[in-house]
Amino acid sequence: MTEQASLYSRLGGYDAIATFADTLMPKMMADEVLGRFWANRGADGIAREHQLLVDYLVAKTGGALHYTGRDMKITHVGMKISEDDWNRFLGHAVDSMNALSIPTDMQGEIAEFVASLKDDIVEV
């Protein structure tokens, strides 16, 4: 029996995940509702957040990178992220995956993982 390659490898590795973050973050920042989370952030803070997103996704998809950021609950506590915010994020994530031609089966794997984070992120 052969073992399936990691999602990280099947997605295309570090560069592909960084491209996903490059595609997703501007969509969220430009969103009329979600943009509030970046409205008063400096460029260095946004760049750090981008890198933490890449690192997190690389680590969680099976890449050889140790994520050193905070867990999702601690990171998002107090941000008052609503169900609507969550759904808007999901829409941008799907749009980003489609724009990058990520196959449907891998999108399903990603969706399962993302869904497991909802309780740690949505507060209201």
C-alpha positions, 0 to 999 in steps of 0.5 A: 500500500502506498501512502498518499502525499501530504496536502502540502505537496499536492498543493504545490508546496510553499510557493503555492501556499504563499500564492494562496495567501497573496490572493486571499489577503487582499480580497479580505482587506478590500471587503467592505465588512472584513476590511475593518480588521486591517483598517488601522494596521501598519504595513509591517503588521500586515506583512507579519500576519501574511507570513504567519498565515503562510507558516500556519498553512504550511505546517497544517498541510504537512509541510516541514515548517514549525508554526510559531504563532499563537493558536487560533483561539488566542489570535482571534479572541476579542475581535468579535468575529461574527457568523457573517464575517466567517461566511464572507471569509469562506467566500473569499477563500473559495474564490481564491482557490478557484482563481488558483485552479485548486482541484475540487477534491483538495478544496474539500480537504481544505474546507474540512480543516477550515471548518474545524477552526470555526469554534475558535474564531467565531465569537458572536 
